[in-house]
Amino acid sequence: GWLLKRGGGTSVAGRRTWKRRYFVLEGPTLRYFDRPNGDEVGLYDLANVLRAEACAATDARGVAFEFELCARGGASVDRRLRAADWDERTGWLQKLNDAIRLAAPD
């Protein structure tokens, strides 16, 4: 489904930009596209992710539907995503953490 992904680039004001991407969870891989049935833009290998967790950050309206993927081994990770609402974020966190557990190396 649709999520906002914080990009690596910055705006003119020096802030990181958010891009709307279509995400598909396929086993241990979270793929994202420019649109449904569109070109794949990137992917996350969940075997390299320790957990998905909610973030305390809020936007200008006080909305906090962000979550991030935390890397294994204490690596610095900046994979922050934003759902449209609380229920959507909860659903993504549950599905991602289930997939992360299954993808975890022994």
C-alpha positions in Angstrom: 0.0 0.0 0.0 0.9 3.7 -0.1 3.4 5.1 2.4 5.5 8.2 2.5 9.2 7.5 2.5 11.8 10.0 3.8 14.3 10.4 1.1 18.0 11.0 1.2 17.8 14.3 -0.6 17.1 17.7 0.9 14.8 20.5 -0.1 15.9 24.1 -0.7 15.3 24.7 3.0 17.7 21.9 3.9 15.1 19.4 5.1 14.8 15.9 3.9 12.0 15.4 1.5 9.1 12.9 1.7 8.1 10.9 -1.3 4.9 8.9 -1.8 5.7 5.3 -2.7 3.7 2.1 -3.2 5.1 -0.6 -0.9 4.7 -4.4 -1.3 5.9 -6.9 1.3 7.1 -10.1 -0.4 8.4 -12.6 2.1 11.7 -11.2 3.5 11.7 -8.2 1.1 9.9 -4.9 1.3 9.8 -3.4 -2.3 8.7 0.1 -3.2 7.5 1.4 -6.5 6.6 4.8 -8.0 3.0 3.5 -8.4 1.1 0.2 -8.3 2.4 -2.0 -11.1 5.0 0.7 -11.8 8.8 0.6 -11.8 10.5 -0.7 -8.8 12.4 2.2 -7.1 14.1 0.2 -4.4 13.9 -2.5 -1.7 14.7 -3.3 1.9 16.1 -6.8 2.7 14.4 -7.5 6.0 17.1 -10.0 6.9 19.2 -6.9 7.6 16.6 -5.3 9.8 16.3 -5.9 13.6 12.8 -4.5 14.0 10.3 -2.0 12.8 9.2 0.5 15.5 7.0 3.5 15.9 8.6 6.9 16.1 7.7 9.7 18.5 8.2 12.3 15.8 5.2 14.4 14.8 4.5 16.6 11.8 3.4 20.2 11.9 -0.2 19.1 12.7 0.9 16.9 15.6 0.3 13.7 13.5 2.6 10.8 14.5 2.1 7.9 12.1 5.8 7.4 11.4 7.9 4.3 11.8 11.4 3.2 11.0 13.3 0.1 10.2 16.2 -0.4 12.6 19.3 -2.2 11.3 20.9 -5.3 12.9 24.2 -4.8 14.7 23.7 -1.2 15.7 24.2 0.2 12.2 22.9 3.7 11.6 19.6 3.4 9.7 17.5 6.2 8.2 14.6 4.3 6.8 11.7 6.3 8.1 8.2 5.8 6.7 4.9 7.4 7.3 1.4 5.9 7.2 -1.8 7.7 6.6 -3.3 6.9 10.0 -2.8 5.0 13.3 -4.5 1.8 12.1 -2.4 1.7 8.9 0.8 2.2 10.8 -0.1 -0.5 13.3 -0.9 -2.9 10.5 2.4 -2.2 8.8 4.4 -2.6 12.0 2.7 -5.9 12.8 3.3 -7.3 9.3 6.9 -6.0 9.0 7.9 -7.4 12.4 6.4 -10.8 11.5 8.4 -10.8 8.3 11.5 -9.7 10.1 11.3 -12.5 12.6 10.9 -15.0 9.7 13.9 -13.5 7.8 16.2 -13.3 10.9 19.5 -15.2 10.4 20.0 -18.1 12.7 
